[in-house]
Amino acid sequence: MCIEGSHQANYLHHGKVGPSEEHYRTCRV
């Protein structure tokens, strides 16, 4: 499950500014 707040937090944690395929994959799990 993915939370809107955790969405952007994940990007900053990974040092990425845009949506990543890996992030979406982990989010859709």
N, C-alpha and C positions, 0 to 999 in steps of 0.2 A: 504493500500500500504506500501511496505517496501523498504527502501533505503539501499544500500550496506554500506554506511557510518553509517547510523543509526543502522544497524544490530549489528556491534560490540559494538557500544555505548550502545545499549540496554543491551547486556550481562554484560558490566561493571557496568551499572546502577543497574542491579539486583544482581550483585556480582557473576555472573556465568561465567565460562570460555568456556563452550561448548554450542552447540545449545540445547535449551529446547523445549519440546513439547508445553508448554504454549506460548513461544515466537513465535514459528512457527504458532500456531493457531491465535494469535493476528496479525501476519504478513500476514497470508493468508486471513484475513478478508478484 
